[in-house]
Amino acid sequence: MDLILLLFLIIGVLVLALVFLYSRFSSLKQSYTDLTFTYKSAAVKHGQHWEQFVPFMDAFTKVAQRENFVFIGMPIDGISFDDNGIKFIEIKTGKSQLNQKQKQVKDHVQKKNVEWIELRF
């Protein structure tokens, strides 16, 4: 009889431990999700701030003339209307990559699938 009672006691303690560990795991999983979101959000904001300052950096003049750069923001950062051509410019920081829309714009430009449209009203 004592053996059965001891077995039930051990099983009860194990069940309580599993419930506690599951609760703790769920809490940690939510914390991880929140931290991941905060980190990605901070990285996006960091990149957006850099996009505003890069045209004023000396290295930018190797790519385009800063006085001819027009900031757009989305889906690409800007366009430079230089004397030697029009340049679509996307500024990236860290490990960021082109999103699907940016890849599509890049593909159209590289395939020269662009056109001039003049609207008159």
C-alpha positions as CSV (number, residue, x, y, z in Angstrom):
1,M,0.0,0.0,0.0
2,D,2.8,2.4,0.8
3,L,4.4,1.7,-2.5
4,I,1.2,2.7,-4.4
5,L,0.9,5.9,-2.4
6,L,4.6,6.7,-3.0
7,L,4.0,6.1,-6.8
8,F,1.0,8.4,-6.9
9,L,2.9,11.0,-5.0
10,I,5.8,10.8,-7.4
11,I,3.5,10.9,-10.4
12,G,1.7,13.9,-8.8
13,V,5.0,15.8,-8.3
14,L,6.0,15.0,-11.9
15,V,2.7,16.3,-13.3
16,L,3.0,19.5,-11.2
17,A,6.6,19.9,-12.4
18,L,5.5,19.4,-16.0
19,V,2.7,21.9,-15.6
20,F,5.1,24.4,-14.1
21,L,7.7,23.9,-16.8
22,Y,5.1,24.2,-19.6
23,S,3.9,27.4,-18.0
24,R,7.4,28.7,-17.8
25,F,8.2,27.6,-21.3
26,S,5.1,29.5,-22.6
27,S,6.1,32.6,-20.8
28,L,9.7,32.4,-22.1
29,K,8.4,31.8,-25.6
30,Q,6.2,34.9,-25.4
31,S,9.2,36.9,-24.1
32,Y,11.3,35.6,-27.0
33,T,8.7,36.6,-29.5
34,D,8.4,40.1,-28.0
35,L,12.2,40.6,-28.0
36,T,12.4,39.4,-31.6
37,F,9.8,41.8,-32.6
38,T,11.5,44.7,-30.7
39,Y,14.9,43.8,-32.3
40,K,13.5,43.7,-35.8
41,S,11.6,46.9,-35.3
42,A,14.7,48.6,-34.0
43,A,16.7,47.4,-37.0
44,V,14.1,48.7,-39.4
45,K,14.1,52.1,-37.7
46,H,17.9,52.1,-37.8
47,G,17.8,51.5,-41.5
48,Q,15.2,54.2,-42.1
49,H,17.3,56.7,-40.2
50,W,20.4,55.8,-42.3
51,E,18.3,56.3,-45.5
52,Q,17.8,59.9,-44.6
53,F,21.5,60.6,-43.9
54,V,23.4,58.6,-46.6
55,P,22.8,61.2,-49.4
56,F,24.8,63.7,-47.3
57,M,27.8,61.4,-46.9
58,D,30.9,61.7,-49.0
59,A,30.6,58.1,-50.2
60,F,27.3,58.9,-51.8
61,T,28.9,61.2,-54.3
62,K,30.6,58.1,-55.8
63,V,27.2,56.8,-56.7
64,A,25.1,59.9,-57.5
65,Q,25.0,63.6,-57.3
66,R,23.3,64.4,-54.0
67,E,21.7,67.6,-55.3
68,N,19.9,65.5,-57.9
69,F,18.7,62.8,-55.4
70,V,14.9,62.7,-54.6
71,F,13.9,60.7,-51.6
72,I,10.9,58.5,-52.2
73,G,10.9,56.0,-49.3
74,M,8.8,53.2,-50.8
75,P,9.3,50.9,-52.6
76,I,12.8,52.3,-53.2
77,D,14.6,54.9,-51.2
78,G,15.1,57.3,-54.0
79,I,16.0,58.3,-57.6
80,S,18.9,60.4,-58.7
81,F,18.4,62.4,-61.9
82,D,22.0,62.9,-62.8
83,D,23.4,64.3,-66.0
84,N,24.6,60.9,-67.2
85,G,21.4,59.1,-66.4
86,I,18.6,58.2,-64.0
87,K,19.6,56.0,-61.0
88,F,17.2,54.0,-58.8
89,I,18.9,53.9,-55.4
90,E,18.1,51.5,-52.5
91,I,20.0,52.0,-49.3
92,K,20.5,48.9,-47.1
93,T,22.2,48.5,-43.7
94,G,23.5,45.5,-41.9
95,K,22.1,42.2,-43.2
96,S,18.9,43.7,-44.6
97,Q,17.8,42.5,-48.0
98,L,15.5,43.6,-50.8
99,N,11.8,42.9,-50.1
100,Q,9.6,41.4,-52.8
101,K,8.5,44.8,-54.2
102,Q,12.0,46.1,-54.3
103,K,13.2,43.0,-56.1
104,Q,10.4,43.5,-58.7
105,V,11.4,47.1,-59.2
106,K,15.1,46.1,-59.6
107,D,14.1,43.4,-62.1
108,H,12.0,45.9,-64.2
109,V,14.9,48.4,-64.3
110,Q,17.5,45.8,-65.2
111,K,15.2,44.5,-68.0
112,K,14.8,48.1,-69.1
113,N,11.0,47.6,-68.6
114,V,10.4,51.3,-67.9
115,E,8.6,53.9,-69.8
116,W,8.0,57.6,-70.0
117,I,4.4,58.7,-69.5
118,E,3.3,62.3,-69.8
119,L,-0.2,63.1,-68.5
120,R,-1.9,66.3,-69.4
121,F,-5.0,67.7,-67.8
